[in-house]
Amino acid sequence: MHSFSRKSSLLAWAALTGLLVVSCSPPVQRPIGPAADYADAKDMFKRGRFDRVFEFTDGLSTSNPPTSYTERARVLRAVVYTGQLKSAKELAEAYAKGADTTKNPHFKAEYGRLRHDNLEYSARAALGLAESAHQLAADAILPKELTLEASYPTTEGPVELAALNRVEEGAWIEPDEQDSTAADSLRKGIDDALADAVGGDRAKARNALANGSTTIDGVDFAIFLGKELTDGATIFDKKHFRDSMKLKTVCGEGDEVIKAALALLKENPDKEKEKEVKKLQDRFKTILKNT
């Protein structure tokens, strides 16, 4: 009985000591200033609240002089704009096919409206991406390495959007399914953007961001930006918005990115990458000729 009481006393003392250690531990201080803004941006990105990423990185991306978070903010914004662009383009193309295919005049009108709305979203994303590219490759100069600092979003997007297959066949999807499909499409677009940014697939992107950060070769990131900007530029071509000034703006930023990549390749030659960069350069020239 005495032994049991002594053991109980020792356990109680150990528990009390543990509580005292915890209670005496200094509180974890929340970051302030630019660090706090970027921490909030990363949190929003992880939670899939991508619009709010812009809210917390807007000041960081335009900071003059730059802070230690400015470049990271620009990289993250470029990824989100790319995801938005991919999503809105996919939706616009599906609704365009649906409007052409369906025989129902109500479906045709509604799908035509949804196509137009998503083209507008695409245009905003394309111009946002061009702005991020301008900030990252000012005067045709890119760092040798860039940092993508973020955790992979908690909720992954689907690989395929089954509802859009039905839309393209002319079938109707209800407004609530239209909304859920748009949300899934954005998550899918962000996942695809991350995969493209790290030069692989979703699995590679998840692994790269497992510790919350990864570095990307400057030329590789330039190729990523160039490819996405060619997609963005086509939003303003004759088949879509017919806005030659905005098309030239996006292509102009793409050209600066290409020049930055070629400058890096002069320092560290890589024939395969140079070939890819020059193909993108030709692609921009072709897009400009078709304005």
C-alpha positions as CSV (number, residue, x, y, z in Angstrom):
1,M,0.0,0.0,0.0
2,H,2.8,2.3,0.9
3,S,4.7,1.4,-2.3
4,F,1.5,2.2,-4.4
5,S,1.1,5.6,-2.7
6,R,4.8,6.5,-3.3
7,K,4.5,5.5,-7.0
8,S,1.3,7.6,-7.4
9,S,3.1,10.6,-5.8
10,L,6.0,10.2,-8.2
11,L,3.7,10.1,-11.2
12,A,1.8,13.1,-10.0
13,W,5.1,15.0,-9.5
14,A,6.2,14.1,-13.0
15,A,2.9,15.2,-14.5
16,L,3.1,18.5,-12.6
17,T,6.7,19.0,-13.7
18,G,5.7,18.5,-17.3
19,L,2.9,21.0,-17.0
20,L,5.3,23.5,-15.5
21,V,7.8,23.0,-18.3
22,V,5.0,23.6,-20.9
23,S,3.6,26.6,-19.1
24,C,7.1,28.1,-18.8
25,S,7.9,27.6,-22.5
26,P,8.0,30.9,-24.3
27,P,5.0,31.5,-26.6
28,V,5.6,31.1,-30.4
29,Q,5.6,34.6,-31.7
30,R,3.6,35.2,-34.8
31,P,5.6,36.8,-37.7
32,I,5.1,40.5,-38.4
33,G,5.3,42.7,-41.4
34,P,6.2,41.0,-44.8
35,A,6.8,37.7,-43.1
36,A,3.2,37.7,-41.7
37,D,1.7,38.6,-45.1
38,Y,3.6,35.8,-46.7
39,A,2.7,33.3,-44.0
40,D,-1.0,34.2,-44.5
41,A,-0.6,33.8,-48.3
42,K,0.9,30.4,-47.8
43,D,-2.0,29.4,-45.5
44,M,-4.6,30.6,-48.0
45,F,-2.8,28.6,-50.8
46,K,-2.7,25.4,-48.7
47,R,-6.4,25.8,-47.8
48,G,-7.4,26.4,-51.5
49,R,-8.5,30.0,-51.0
50,F,-6.5,31.1,-54.0
51,D,-8.1,34.6,-54.5
52,R,-6.9,35.5,-51.0
53,V,-3.3,34.7,-52.0
54,F,-3.4,37.8,-54.1
55,E,-4.7,39.8,-51.2
56,F,-1.7,38.9,-49.0
57,T,0.9,39.1,-51.7
58,D,-0.2,42.3,-53.5
59,G,2.0,44.6,-51.4
60,L,4.9,42.1,-51.3
61,S,5.0,41.7,-55.1
62,T,5.3,45.5,-55.7
63,S,7.5,46.4,-52.7
64,N,10.2,48.9,-53.5
65,P,12.8,48.3,-52.4
66,P,12.1,44.5,-52.5
67,T,11.9,42.6,-49.3
68,S,13.1,39.0,-48.8
69,Y,9.6,37.9,-49.6
70,T,9.0,39.9,-52.8
71,E,10.4,37.4,-55.3
72,R,8.7,34.5,-53.5
73,A,5.4,36.4,-53.7
74,R,5.8,36.9,-57.4
75,V,6.6,33.3,-58.0
76,L,3.5,32.1,-56.0
77,R,1.3,34.7,-57.8
78,A,2.5,33.4,-61.2
79,V,1.5,29.9,-60.2
80,V,-2.0,30.9,-59.0
81,Y,-2.6,33.0,-62.2
82,T,-1.5,30.0,-64.3
83,G,-3.9,27.8,-62.4
84,Q,-6.7,30.2,-62.9
85,L,-5.9,30.6,-66.6
86,K,-5.8,26.8,-67.2
87,S,-9.1,26.4,-65.3
88,A,-11.0,29.2,-67.1
89,K,-9.8,28.2,-70.5
90,E,-10.9,24.6,-70.0
91,L,-14.3,25.7,-68.8
92,A,-14.7,28.2,-71.7
93,E,-13.8,25.6,-74.3
94,A,-16.2,23.1,-72.9
95,Y,-19.1,25.5,-72.7
96,A,-18.3,26.7,-76.3
97,K,-18.5,23.1,-77.5
98,G,-21.7,22.5,-75.5
99,A,-23.3,25.6,-77.0
100,D,-22.4,24.4,-80.5
101,T,-23.6,20.9,-79.9
102,T,-26.9,21.3,-78.0
103,K,-30.2,21.6,-79.9
104,N,-31.9,23.2,-76.9
105,P,-32.0,27.0,-77.3
106,H,-32.0,27.6,-73.5
107,F,-28.9,25.4,-73.1
108,K,-27.3,27.1,-76.0
109,A,-27.9,30.6,-74.5
110,E,-26.7,29.6,-71.0
111,Y,-23.6,27.8,-72.2
112,G,-22.8,30.8,-74.4
113,R,-23.0,33.1,-71.4
114,L,-20.8,30.7,-69.3
115,R,-18.2,30.6,-72.2
116,H,-18.1,34.4,-72.2
117,D,-17.8,34.7,-68.4
118,N,-14.9,32.2,-68.4
119,L,-13.2,33.9,-71.2
120,E,-13.3,37.1,-69.1
121,Y,-11.8,35.2,-66.2
122,S,-9.1,33.8,-68.6
123,A,-8.3,37.3,-69.8
124,R,-7.8,38.6,-66.2
125,A,-5.6,35.7,-65.3
126,A,-3.5,36.1,-68.5
127,L,-2.9,39.8,-67.8
128,G,-2.1,39.0,-64.1
129,L,0.4,36.4,-65.3
130,A,1.9,38.9,-67.7
131,E,2.3,41.4,-64.8
132,S,4.0,38.7,-62.6
133,A,6.3,37.8,-65.5
134,H,7.2,41.5,-65.9
135,Q,8.0,41.8,-62.2
136,L,10.1,38.6,-62.3
137,A,12.0,39.3,-65.5
138,A,12.4,43.1,-65.4
139,D,14.9,44.2,-68.0
140,A,15.1,40.6,-69.3
141,I,16.9,39.5,-66.2
142,L,16.0,36.4,-64.2
143,P,17.8,34.9,-61.2
144,K,19.6,31.7,-61.7
145,E,17.3,30.0,-59.2
146,L,13.8,31.0,-57.9
147,T,12.0,29.7,-54.8
148,L,8.5,28.4,-54.8
149,E,7.6,28.5,-51.1
150,A,4.2,26.9,-50.4
151,S,2.7,23.7,-49.2
152,Y,0.7,21.6,-51.7
153,P,-3.0,22.4,-51.4
154,T,-4.8,20.1,-48.9
155,T,-7.7,19.4,-51.2
156,E,-6.4,18.0,-54.6
157,G,-8.4,18.6,-57.7
158,P,-9.7,15.8,-60.0
159,V,-7.6,14.6,-62.9
160,E,-10.7,14.8,-65.2
161,L,-13.9,16.8,-65.0
162,A,-16.7,14.3,-65.9
163,A,-19.4,17.0,-66.0
164,L,-17.6,18.9,-68.8
165,N,-17.7,15.7,-70.9
166,R,-21.5,15.9,-70.6
167,V,-21.5,19.6,-71.4
168,E,-19.4,19.1,-74.6
169,E,-22.0,16.5,-75.7
170,G,-24.7,19.1,-75.4
171,A,-26.2,17.7,-72.2
172,W,-27.4,20.1,-69.4
173,I,-25.8,20.4,-66.0
174,E,-27.7,22.3,-63.2
175,P,-26.3,25.6,-61.7
176,D,-25.1,23.8,-58.5
177,E,-23.1,21.4,-60.6
178,Q,-21.8,24.2,-62.7
179,D,-20.5,25.8,-59.5
180,S,-19.0,22.6,-58.1
181,T,-17.4,21.9,-61.5
182,A,-15.8,25.4,-61.5
183,A,-14.4,24.8,-58.1
184,D,-13.0,21.4,-59.1
185,S,-11.6,23.0,-62.3
186,L,-9.7,25.6,-60.3
187,R,-8.2,23.0,-58.0
188,K,-7.2,21.0,-61.0
189,G,-5.7,24.0,-62.7
190,I,-3.6,24.8,-59.6
191,D,-2.4,21.2,-59.4
192,D,-1.5,21.2,-63.1
193,A,0.3,24.6,-62.7
194,L,2.4,23.3,-59.8
195,A,3.3,20.2,-61.9
196,D,4.3,22.4,-64.8
197,A,6.3,24.7,-62.6
198,V,8.4,21.9,-61.2
199,G,8.7,20.2,-64.6
200,G,6.8,17.0,-63.8
201,D,3.5,15.7,-62.7
202,R,1.4,16.1,-59.5
203,A,3.4,13.5,-57.6
204,K,6.6,15.3,-58.3
205,A,5.0,18.6,-57.2
206,R,3.8,17.1,-54.0
207,N,7.2,15.7,-53.2
208,A,9.0,18.9,-54.1
209,L,6.7,20.9,-51.7
210,A,6.7,18.2,-49.0
211,N,8.9,20.5,-46.8
212,G,7.0,23.7,-47.9
213,S,9.5,25.0,-50.3
214,T,11.5,24.1,-53.5
215,T,14.0,25.8,-55.7
216,I,13.5,26.0,-59.5
217,D,16.2,26.6,-62.1
218,G,15.8,30.0,-63.6
219,V,15.7,28.7,-67.2
220,D,13.2,26.1,-66.3
221,F,10.9,28.7,-64.7
222,A,11.3,30.9,-67.8
223,I,10.2,28.0,-70.0
224,F,7.2,27.5,-67.6
225,L,6.3,31.2,-67.8
226,G,6.8,31.3,-71.6
227,K,4.5,28.3,-72.2
228,E,1.8,29.7,-70.0
229,L,2.1,33.2,-71.6
230,T,1.6,31.8,-75.0
231,D,-1.7,30.2,-73.8
232,G,-2.6,33.5,-72.2
233,A,-1.9,35.5,-75.4
234,T,-4.3,33.4,-77.4
235,I,-7.2,34.6,-75.3
236,F,-6.9,37.9,-77.1
237,D,-6.6,36.5,-80.7
238,K,-9.2,36.7,-83.5
239,K,-11.0,33.5,-82.3
240,H,-11.6,35.0,-78.8
241,F,-11.5,38.6,-77.6
242,R,-9.9,40.2,-80.6
243,D,-7.9,42.6,-78.6
244,S,-4.6,43.1,-80.4
245,M,-3.2,45.6,-77.8
246,K,-3.5,43.1,-74.9
247,L,-2.2,40.3,-77.1
248,K,0.9,42.4,-77.8
249,T,1.3,43.2,-74.1
250,V,1.2,39.5,-73.1
251,C,3.6,38.5,-76.0
252,G,5.9,41.4,-75.1
253,E,6.3,40.1,-71.5
254,G,6.8,36.6,-72.9
255,D,9.6,38.0,-75.1
256,E,11.3,39.5,-72.1
257,V,11.1,36.2,-70.3
258,I,12.6,34.5,-73.4
259,K,15.5,37.0,-73.5
260,A,16.2,36.4,-69.8
261,A,16.3,32.7,-70.4
262,L,18.7,33.0,-73.3
263,A,20.9,35.3,-71.2
264,L,21.1,32.6,-68.5
265,L,21.8,29.9,-71.2
266,K,24.8,32.0,-72.4
267,E,26.3,31.6,-69.0
268,N,25.4,27.9,-68.7
269,P,24.7,26.4,-72.1
270,D,22.2,23.6,-72.5
271,K,21.3,22.7,-76.0
272,E,18.0,21.0,-75.2
273,K,16.8,23.9,-73.1
274,E,17.9,26.4,-75.7
275,K,16.0,24.5,-78.4
276,E,12.9,24.7,-76.2
277,V,13.3,28.4,-75.5
278,K,13.7,29.2,-79.2
279,K,10.6,27.2,-80.0
280,L,8.7,29.4,-77.6
281,Q,10.3,32.5,-79.2
282,D,8.9,31.4,-82.6
283,R,5.6,30.7,-81.0
284,F,5.2,34.3,-79.8
285,K,6.2,35.5,-83.3
286,T,3.5,33.4,-84.9
287,I,0.8,34.6,-82.4
288,L,1.8,38.2,-83.2
289,K,1.5,37.6,-86.9
290,N,-2.1,36.4,-86.5
291,T,-3.3,39.5,-84.7
